[in-house]
């Protein structure tokens, strides 16, 4: 596998005849000020681990100021990285998706053990081919051929799976507490009245 890998999360697994693939989310960063050239703007490259393609990039790991590791090692490193992106002028965080053939995730025997939210690491080459397929730049047959030839360039990331699950639970708990806080009372939607 190449040195730079991209984390993706399983969002949906399909088993419909020939349609045997999983939809995976990735964190996409949009640059509002124009294409990323490697030196512009310097602060992006100095603070974030990204793989850039023109006017957007894929988040590949935690903020360099948060952690000196290539993988997300805690739910806090995820939270701090997202906060850094949101605080940086000209950057916008979004979710993108790609498809991955189910065969790349495991054998038929263990595909049932794969769950929504599982994190996998893809090489940039494999990610690019999956993105080109979603963008309708290559055909399904080309995509499948590339995926099968690059099948060694995808690996489960169990530590990041646990970290993202913990981060998600903390986000849900934080939203729940904020919603039920007395200071938020005026912003809550009024309950609908039943009409009979």
C-alpha positions, 0 to 999 in steps of 0.5 A: 500500500502507498504511504498516504492512505485515506479513511472511509466509513461504510455507510451502506452495504448492498447485496442485490444480484450483480449490485454487490457493493458498499457505499463509503463516506469520506471527509471532503474539504472544499477550498473557497479561494481556488485550487490547492497547488501544494504551496497555496495556502501554506497554512492548510498543508502545514496543519492538515493531512490531506490529499488534494485534487484541484479545488478540493481535498480528502482528509487523510488523518488528524490535524498535525497540531493535534497528533503526530500520527497518520491515523486518528488515535482518539475521538478527541483527535477527530473532534479537534481536527474538525474544529480546526477545519471549521475555524480555518477561513476558506475551508469547508468540511463536507461528506463525499461518497464512493463505492467499493466492491463487497469482495474488497471488504472481505470474503463472502463468509465474513461480509456479514461481520462488516457493519455500517460505520466500519473504517477502512484505509484505502491507498490514494490510487484505489480511492482515485479509481473509486472516485472516478467511477462515482464521477462517471469518468470511468465505466463500471467494468474499468472500475471493477478491473482497477479495484480487483487489481488494487485489492491489496490496497485496502485494509480495515482500521479497527482502532479508527472504527472504535474512535469514530464510533466514540466520537459519534456517540459524544456528538449525539450526547452533546446535541441531546444535552444542548437541545434539552438545556434551558437556554435552548428552550426558545429554539425548540420546535413546538409540538404539533397539535393533533387534529381530529 
